[in-house]
């Protein structure tokens, strides 16, 4: 053990079974013991938690020895309540051994425990970012924060990329005002821009990481379908892998994938009662029960989303399976790192691809993961809704303070280091107009409603409305859509839910009325709303791989891209077949017309393609006078026209767009979209401009947005949408290359040669068979509709005697007459 640690801590560590320190512990503990701000970067299983805890516990033992036990001395912040529970269990041993008081505080903490913490604050407190925000203004408890000497932020990479991280950075600056300087320690998985993430924590933070990269065993599988077998080849392979290993985590990217694949696996006799599903929409009780059953060996596998990606303790895992590409290198490293959870073990993972382009993407991400070519974390700057909450927090902290001082405090936070005084003042003025704070003579002061606004907006996570999906034929509910995905739909849109394509007939306030559709090529899958964007670098290398496959041996493909023999053979066959149509290239865009569709093969990544799709569909809709819908992927965009559209004219529009034209179109069109209205609603709520419980119609939201054009609320809604869903700089660069001829555009004649393999897979969702329900016979659909109609009660009115009466539709017969006057002048009163 290290000499900087207290003897009591060393003894407790030995009792816990720690024989020696790991490499990262030996490197980081001296820096932390010396009081320096550090960001510790290491894979899962290397003891990052103990890196921070052992020296902090040593300092708390010293404080206890010096009788300096007043108030909270150390704060341990995690992004999840589930991680808080884990940390409480882990720290209970240490604190019990060392006589250090310990507490955990989050949204589920009982009132009795909160009172106890208020009256007798623990020396070490575990919390979430939101809980820190509440503690900063909590009566009496806020005073106990004045003695904080150290703050640990766990899973920094998860927080830094979101508005939760921005809010935390402002809260830490407010905390520094309250207690002076304190030591900041960040714990993170490996990231692509470690210096920037360190600066996000503290301007003085230095990174500490391992010298050698952690090796991992990863293989990409792309199994062949087995004809008319009952179980798909992919499901059979997954079942085989689960049975060959003791404990397996099966990661998917979305909740709908988790439910669909989990349901399929649970129906297999060999996996009955051995598999469970875990995702954030399930209740806490269900998730905890699944974790416990897996940890104790009663479950052999968990089908999970990112809910188990972080360090929640589920015991030892000897295999991780990723179903469908993880879409980002960092995700694959983090997920596979959940296996081999000891420093001497090698993490092991299998990636199961569902179609050819998915297999190529998986191979590229596997190569990058093994080389640790990790994408940088995008830290959002100057988010004004989060800034508004921070300003309100300062008004509560000080009761009244000069705007100059508030600006100086909040500007110290890394995400706001570049904010202008003009932007800051515009947010203060917005809050003042709303009467959220008072702003007079250069002074910001709290008002009566400041505290209510502050507490209502402790979380930046939006409260999403849910919409029922009603089958018009069967008159029954067939699913639920989340608000952000629902915002992309309108009458005529086709989407996929519960494994079936549906066409939107009508939209009500809380309901989408739909009918079954066979038009799968135009369908937007419900899982797209949850999908992680594929970076441009991955998309472009995937294009390169489809060419490289033509002249590379299987052994080289296995060594470089982790492709199994079967996967390599299938991908090569796909590449050769694709070559007979056209060869993908990042410097050549291919336009492929097919019936009323045009597919643009672009390989530009998720966000750039989303940007181009939005601009082109808007331009084409405007010029044609009829709706042109677009469905983008990281590799292509499918445009759906009312009737076949000449590809030559499409190319003309594409070449004429240009960099400035693209930006103008996007800027003009986005504020009129349902997606913008969705963002505006939630930003306005975070500003306190719209109350949390207001249930507004889409038309009202649009009128409110229009009335606020140019305001901080409106600007932030647009900035958030552009940051989260679009890549304007990348799309502008591509548009400029197209317009100047640096990127060529060619037309592939699908009518003469047939659809290319790339377009066929994209339009037909090839490979996703496990997630699609079998088609129902048309006669069966008609019969369901007929039975439903005949069972309805009809209210009829007689035009002759003006009386009304009711009857079941099935009992009316061919000739209807009034039971009172026998007149046949009967009409429908109410249905």
TAPE-V278335 format. One record per backbone hydrogen bond with DSSP energy under -1.0 kcal/mol. CO is the residue of the C=O (numbers start at 1). NH is the residue of the N-H. E is the energy in kcal/mol with one decimal. If there is no record, write none. Layout:
co=CO nh=NH e=E
co=CO nh=NH e=E
//
This chain:
co=2 nh=5 e=-1.6
co=6 nh=10 e=-2.2
co=7 nh=11 e=-2.7
co=8 nh=12 e=-2.0
co=9 nh=13 e=-2.3
co=10 nh=14 e=-2.3
co=11 nh=15 e=-2.2
co=12 nh=16 e=-1.7
co=13 nh=18 e=-2.9
co=22 nh=26 e=-2.5
co=23 nh=27 e=-1.7
co=24 nh=28 e=-2.3
co=25 nh=29 e=-2.3
co=28 nh=32 e=-2.3
co=29 nh=33 e=-3.2
co=30 nh=34 e=-1.6
co=31 nh=36 e=-2.2
co=32 nh=35 e=-1.8
co=37 nh=206 e=-1.8
co=38 nh=186 e=-2.7
co=39 nh=208 e=-2.7
co=40 nh=188 e=-2.5
co=43 nh=46 e=-1.2
co=47 nh=51 e=-1.3
co=48 nh=52 e=-1.2
co=49 nh=53 e=-2.4
co=50 nh=54 e=-2.1
co=52 nh=56 e=-1.6
co=53 nh=57 e=-3.5
co=54 nh=58 e=-1.7
co=55 nh=59 e=-1.9
co=56 nh=60 e=-2.3
co=57 nh=61 e=-2.3
co=58 nh=62 e=-1.9
co=59 nh=63 e=-2.2
co=60 nh=64 e=-2.4
co=61 nh=65 e=-2.3
co=62 nh=66 e=-1.8
co=63 nh=68 e=-3.2
co=64 nh=67 e=-1.4
co=73 nh=149 e=-3.4
co=73 nh=150 e=-1.3
co=74 nh=125 e=-2.5
co=75 nh=152 e=-3.2
co=76 nh=127 e=-2.7
co=77 nh=154 e=-3.3
co=80 nh=84 e=-1.7
co=81 nh=85 e=-2.3
co=82 nh=86 e=-2.0
co=83 nh=87 e=-2.9
co=84 nh=88 e=-2.5
co=85 nh=89 e=-2.0
co=86 nh=90 e=-2.5
co=87 nh=91 e=-3.1
co=88 nh=92 e=-1.6
co=91 nh=95 e=-2.9
co=92 nh=96 e=-2.2
co=93 nh=97 e=-2.4
co=94 nh=98 e=-2.0
co=95 nh=99 e=-1.1
co=95 nh=100 e=-2.1
co=101 nh=124 e=-1.8
co=103 nh=126 e=-2.6
co=106 nh=109 e=-1.8
co=110 nh=114 e=-2.0
co=111 nh=115 e=-2.3
co=112 nh=116 e=-1.8
co=113 nh=117 e=-2.3
co=114 nh=118 e=-2.2
co=115 nh=119 e=-2.4
co=116 nh=120 e=-2.9
co=123 nh=73 e=-1.9
co=123 nh=74 e=-2.3
co=124 nh=103 e=-2.1
co=125 nh=76 e=-3.0
co=126 nh=105 e=-2.8
co=127 nh=78 e=-2.3
co=128 nh=132 e=-1.9
co=129 nh=133 e=-1.8
co=130 nh=134 e=-1.7
co=131 nh=135 e=-2.6
co=132 nh=136 e=-1.9
co=138 nh=142 e=-2.4
co=139 nh=141 e=-3.0
co=143 nh=146 e=-1.3
co=144 nh=72 e=-1.5
co=145 nh=148 e=-1.7
co=149 nh=183 e=-2.6
co=150 nh=75 e=-2.2
co=151 nh=185 e=-2.7
co=152 nh=77 e=-3.5
co=153 nh=187 e=-2.5
co=155 nh=158 e=-1.3
co=155 nh=159 e=-1.0
co=156 nh=160 e=-2.9
co=159 nh=162 e=-2.1
co=162 nh=166 e=-1.2
co=163 nh=167 e=-2.4
co=164 nh=168 e=-2.0
co=165 nh=169 e=-2.4
co=166 nh=170 e=-1.8
co=167 nh=171 e=-2.2
co=168 nh=172 e=-2.5
co=169 nh=173 e=-1.3
co=170 nh=174 e=-2.0
co=171 nh=175 e=-2.3
co=172 nh=176 e=-2.1
co=173 nh=177 e=-1.5
co=174 nh=178 e=-1.3
co=175 nh=179 e=-2.4
co=176 nh=180 e=-2.0
co=183 nh=151 e=-2.8
co=184 nh=38 e=-1.5
co=185 nh=153 e=-2.9
co=186 nh=40 e=-3.5
co=187 nh=156 e=-2.5
co=188 nh=42 e=-1.9
co=193 nh=197 e=-2.0
co=194 nh=198 e=-2.3
co=195 nh=199 e=-2.0
co=196 nh=200 e=-1.8
co=197 nh=201 e=-1.1
co=198 nh=202 e=-2.3
co=202 nh=205 e=-1.4
co=206 nh=39 e=-2.6
co=208 nh=41 e=-2.9
co=217 nh=349 e=-2.9
co=219 nh=351 e=-2.5
co=220 nh=564 e=-2.2
co=221 nh=353 e=-3.0
co=226 nh=229 e=-1.2
co=232 nh=236 e=-2.5
co=233 nh=237 e=-2.4
co=234 nh=238 e=-2.4
co=235 nh=239 e=-2.5
co=236 nh=240 e=-2.3
co=237 nh=241 e=-2.6
co=238 nh=242 e=-2.4
co=239 nh=243 e=-2.2
co=240 nh=244 e=-1.6
co=247 nh=318 e=-1.7
co=247 nh=319 e=-1.2
co=248 nh=302 e=-1.6
co=249 nh=321 e=-2.8
co=250 nh=304 e=-2.8
co=251 nh=323 e=-2.8
co=254 nh=258 e=-2.0
co=255 nh=259 e=-2.6
co=256 nh=260 e=-2.5
co=257 nh=261 e=-3.0
co=258 nh=262 e=-2.2
co=259 nh=263 e=-2.3
co=260 nh=264 e=-1.7
co=261 nh=265 e=-2.6
co=262 nh=266 e=-2.4
co=265 nh=268 e=-1.3
co=268 nh=271 e=-1.5
co=269 nh=272 e=-1.0
co=271 nh=274 e=-2.3
co=274 nh=300 e=-2.3
co=274 nh=301 e=-2.0
co=276 nh=303 e=-2.9
co=278 nh=305 e=-1.3
co=279 nh=282 e=-1.6
co=283 nh=287 e=-2.3
co=284 nh=288 e=-2.8
co=285 nh=289 e=-2.3
co=286 nh=290 e=-2.1
co=287 nh=291 e=-2.5
co=288 nh=292 e=-2.5
co=289 nh=293 e=-2.5
co=290 nh=294 e=-2.2
co=291 nh=295 e=-2.5
co=292 nh=296 e=-2.0
co=293 nh=298 e=-2.2
co=293 nh=299 e=-1.4
co=294 nh=297 e=-1.2
co=300 nh=248 e=-2.3
co=301 nh=276 e=-1.4
co=302 nh=250 e=-3.2
co=303 nh=278 e=-2.5
co=304 nh=252 e=-2.4
co=305 nh=308 e=-1.6
co=306 nh=309 e=-1.8
co=317 nh=340 e=-1.8
co=319 nh=249 e=-2.0
co=320 nh=350 e=-2.5
co=321 nh=251 e=-3.1
co=322 nh=352 e=-2.9
co=328 nh=332 e=-1.6
co=329 nh=333 e=-2.4
co=330 nh=334 e=-2.3
co=331 nh=335 e=-2.6
co=332 nh=336 e=-2.8
co=333 nh=337 e=-1.8
co=335 nh=338 e=-1.7
co=336 nh=339 e=-2.0
co=340 nh=342 e=-2.4
co=342 nh=345 e=-1.6
co=347 nh=217 e=-3.2
co=348 nh=320 e=-1.7
co=349 nh=219 e=-1.7
co=350 nh=322 e=-3.0
co=351 nh=221 e=-3.3
co=352 nh=324 e=-2.8
co=355 nh=359 e=-2.5
co=356 nh=360 e=-2.4
co=357 nh=361 e=-2.2
co=358 nh=362 e=-2.6
co=359 nh=363 e=-2.2
co=360 nh=364 e=-2.1
co=361 nh=365 e=-2.5
co=362 nh=366 e=-2.5
co=363 nh=367 e=-2.2
co=364 nh=368 e=-2.4
co=365 nh=369 e=-2.5
co=366 nh=370 e=-2.2
co=367 nh=371 e=-1.5
co=368 nh=373 e=-2.9
co=372 nh=374 e=-1.5
co=383 nh=387 e=-1.8
co=384 nh=388 e=-2.2
co=385 nh=389 e=-1.5
co=386 nh=390 e=-2.0
co=387 nh=391 e=-2.5
co=388 nh=392 e=-2.2
co=389 nh=393 e=-2.1
co=390 nh=394 e=-2.1
co=391 nh=395 e=-2.1
co=392 nh=396 e=-1.7
co=393 nh=397 e=-2.5
co=394 nh=398 e=-2.6
co=395 nh=399 e=-1.4
co=398 nh=400 e=-2.1
co=399 nh=446 e=-2.3
co=401 nh=444 e=-2.9
co=402 nh=406 e=-2.0
co=403 nh=407 e=-2.6
co=404 nh=408 e=-2.1
co=405 nh=409 e=-2.4
co=406 nh=410 e=-2.4
co=407 nh=411 e=-2.0
co=410 nh=413 e=-1.1
co=413 nh=416 e=-1.9
co=414 nh=417 e=-1.6
co=415 nh=382 e=-2.0
co=416 nh=419 e=-1.3
co=420 nh=424 e=-2.1
co=421 nh=425 e=-2.8
co=422 nh=426 e=-1.9
co=423 nh=427 e=-1.6
co=424 nh=428 e=-2.2
co=425 nh=429 e=-2.7
co=426 nh=430 e=-1.8
co=427 nh=431 e=-2.3
co=428 nh=432 e=-2.2
co=429 nh=433 e=-2.8
co=430 nh=434 e=-1.9
co=431 nh=436 e=-2.9
co=432 nh=435 e=-1.2
co=438 nh=445 e=-2.6
co=440 nh=443 e=-2.0
co=442 nh=403 e=-2.9
co=443 nh=440 e=-2.0
co=444 nh=401 e=-2.6
co=445 nh=438 e=-3.0
co=449 nh=453 e=-2.4
co=450 nh=454 e=-2.4
co=451 nh=455 e=-2.6
co=452 nh=456 e=-2.4
co=453 nh=457 e=-1.1
co=455 nh=458 e=-1.3
co=462 nh=464 e=-1.1
co=465 nh=483 e=-1.4
co=467 nh=481 e=-2.7
co=468 nh=512 e=-2.9
co=469 nh=478 e=-3.3
co=470 nh=514 e=-2.9
co=471 nh=475 e=-2.1
co=476 nh=471 e=-2.7
co=479 nh=469 e=-2.4
co=481 nh=467 e=-2.7
co=482 nh=486 e=-2.7
co=483 nh=487 e=-1.9
co=485 nh=488 e=-1.6
co=486 nh=489 e=-1.8
co=490 nh=493 e=-2.8
co=493 nh=504 e=-3.0
co=494 nh=524 e=-2.1
co=495 nh=502 e=-3.4
co=496 nh=526 e=-2.3
co=497 nh=500 e=-1.8
co=499 nh=773 e=-2.1
co=500 nh=497 e=-2.5
co=501 nh=517 e=-1.9
co=502 nh=495 e=-2.7
co=503 nh=515 e=-1.9
co=504 nh=492 e=-2.8
co=506 nh=513 e=-2.6
co=510 nh=468 e=-2.3
co=511 nh=508 e=-3.4
co=512 nh=470 e=-3.0
co=513 nh=505 e=-3.2
co=513 nh=506 e=-1.7
co=514 nh=472 e=-3.3
co=515 nh=503 e=-3.3
co=518 nh=520 e=-1.9
co=520 nh=523 e=-1.1
co=524 nh=496 e=-2.1
co=525 nh=528 e=-2.1
co=526 nh=529 e=-1.0
co=527 nh=530 e=-1.2
co=534 nh=606 e=-2.0
co=535 nh=539 e=-2.0
co=536 nh=540 e=-2.7
co=537 nh=541 e=-1.9
co=538 nh=542 e=-2.0
co=539 nh=543 e=-1.6
co=540 nh=544 e=-1.9
co=541 nh=545 e=-2.4
co=542 nh=546 e=-1.6
co=544 nh=548 e=-2.6
co=545 nh=549 e=-2.5
co=547 nh=550 e=-1.3
co=548 nh=551 e=-1.4
co=553 nh=557 e=-2.3
co=554 nh=558 e=-2.4
co=555 nh=559 e=-2.2
co=556 nh=560 e=-2.8
co=557 nh=561 e=-2.1
co=557 nh=563 e=-1.3
co=558 nh=562 e=-1.2
co=562 nh=220 e=-3.5
co=564 nh=568 e=-2.8
co=565 nh=569 e=-2.3
co=566 nh=570 e=-2.4
co=567 nh=571 e=-2.6
co=568 nh=572 e=-2.4
co=569 nh=573 e=-2.2
co=570 nh=574 e=-2.1
co=571 nh=575 e=-2.6
co=572 nh=576 e=-2.6
co=573 nh=577 e=-2.1
co=574 nh=578 e=-2.8
co=575 nh=579 e=-2.1
co=576 nh=580 e=-1.1
co=578 nh=581 e=-1.7
co=578 nh=582 e=-2.5
co=585 nh=588 e=-1.1
co=587 nh=744 e=-1.9
co=589 nh=746 e=-2.6
co=590 nh=601 e=-3.0
co=591 nh=748 e=-2.9
co=592 nh=599 e=-2.8
co=594 nh=597 e=-3.0
co=596 nh=641 e=-2.7
co=597 nh=594 e=-3.2
co=598 nh=639 e=-3.0
co=599 nh=592 e=-3.0
co=600 nh=637 e=-1.8
co=601 nh=590 e=-1.4
co=605 nh=609 e=-2.0
co=606 nh=610 e=-2.1
co=607 nh=611 e=-1.9
co=607 nh=727 e=-1.0
co=608 nh=612 e=-2.4
co=609 nh=613 e=-2.8
co=610 nh=614 e=-2.0
co=611 nh=615 e=-2.1
co=612 nh=616 e=-2.8
co=613 nh=617 e=-2.4
co=614 nh=618 e=-1.5
co=615 nh=619 e=-2.3
co=616 nh=620 e=-2.8
co=617 nh=621 e=-2.2
co=618 nh=622 e=-2.3
co=619 nh=623 e=-2.2
co=620 nh=624 e=-2.4
co=621 nh=625 e=-2.1
co=629 nh=640 e=-3.1
co=631 nh=638 e=-2.4
co=634 nh=605 e=-2.5
co=635 nh=602 e=-1.7
co=635 nh=603 e=-1.6
co=636 nh=633 e=-2.9
co=637 nh=600 e=-2.9
co=638 nh=631 e=-2.5
co=639 nh=598 e=-2.0
co=640 nh=629 e=-1.5
co=646 nh=650 e=-1.7
co=647 nh=651 e=-2.4
co=648 nh=652 e=-1.8
co=649 nh=653 e=-2.2
co=650 nh=654 e=-2.5
co=651 nh=655 e=-2.9
co=652 nh=656 e=-1.7
co=658 nh=662 e=-2.0
co=659 nh=663 e=-1.9
co=660 nh=664 e=-2.3
co=661 nh=665 e=-2.4
co=662 nh=666 e=-2.7
co=663 nh=667 e=-2.6
co=664 nh=668 e=-2.0
co=665 nh=669 e=-2.7
co=666 nh=670 e=-2.5
co=669 nh=672 e=-2.1
co=670 nh=673 e=-2.3
co=673 nh=677 e=-1.9
co=674 nh=678 e=-2.3
co=675 nh=679 e=-2.2
co=676 nh=680 e=-3.4
co=677 nh=681 e=-2.4
co=678 nh=682 e=-1.6
co=679 nh=683 e=-2.7
co=680 nh=684 e=-3.0
co=681 nh=685 e=-1.6
co=682 nh=686 e=-2.1
co=683 nh=687 e=-1.8
co=684 nh=689 e=-2.1
co=684 nh=690 e=-1.3
co=691 nh=694 e=-1.3
co=697 nh=701 e=-2.3
co=698 nh=702 e=-2.4
co=699 nh=703 e=-2.0
co=700 nh=704 e=-2.5
co=701 nh=705 e=-2.8
co=702 nh=706 e=-2.7
co=703 nh=707 e=-2.1
co=704 nh=708 e=-1.1
co=706 nh=709 e=-1.1
co=708 nh=711 e=-2.9
co=711 nh=715 e=-2.8
co=712 nh=716 e=-2.1
co=713 nh=717 e=-2.1
co=714 nh=718 e=-2.0
co=715 nh=719 e=-2.5
co=716 nh=720 e=-3.0
co=717 nh=721 e=-1.9
co=718 nh=722 e=-2.5
co=719 nh=723 e=-2.2
co=720 nh=724 e=-2.7
co=721 nh=725 e=-2.4
co=727 nh=731 e=-2.5
co=728 nh=732 e=-2.8
co=729 nh=733 e=-2.1
co=730 nh=734 e=-2.1
co=731 nh=735 e=-2.7
co=732 nh=736 e=-2.4
co=733 nh=737 e=-2.1
co=734 nh=738 e=-2.2
co=735 nh=739 e=-2.4
co=736 nh=740 e=-1.9
co=737 nh=742 e=-1.3
co=737 nh=743 e=-2.2
co=744 nh=589 e=-3.4
co=746 nh=591 e=-3.1
co=748 nh=750 e=-1.5
co=749 nh=753 e=-2.4
co=750 nh=754 e=-2.5
co=756 nh=760 e=-2.7
co=757 nh=761 e=-2.4
co=758 nh=762 e=-1.9
co=759 nh=763 e=-2.9
co=760 nh=764 e=-2.1
co=761 nh=766 e=-1.2
co=765 nh=768 e=-1.9
co=768 nh=771 e=-1.9
co=769 nh=772 e=-1.4
co=777 nh=781 e=-1.8
co=778 nh=782 e=-2.6
co=779 nh=783 e=-2.3
co=780 nh=784 e=-2.3
co=781 nh=785 e=-2.3
co=782 nh=786 e=-2.6
co=783 nh=787 e=-3.0
co=784 nh=788 e=-2.2
co=785 nh=789 e=-2.2
co=786 nh=790 e=-2.7
co=787 nh=791 e=-1.4
co=789 nh=792 e=-1.3
co=790 nh=810 e=-1.8
co=792 nh=809 e=-2.4
co=794 nh=807 e=-2.0
co=795 nh=829 e=-2.9
co=795 nh=830 e=-2.1
co=796 nh=805 e=-2.3
co=797 nh=827 e=-2.9
co=798 nh=802 e=-1.5
co=803 nh=798 e=-2.9
co=805 nh=796 e=-3.4
co=807 nh=794 e=-3.0
co=808 nh=811 e=-1.3
co=809 nh=812 e=-1.2
co=818 nh=822 e=-1.9
co=823 nh=818 e=-2.7
co=824 nh=826 e=-2.1
co=825 nh=799 e=-3.1
co=827 nh=797 e=-2.9
co=830 nh=795 e=-3.0
//
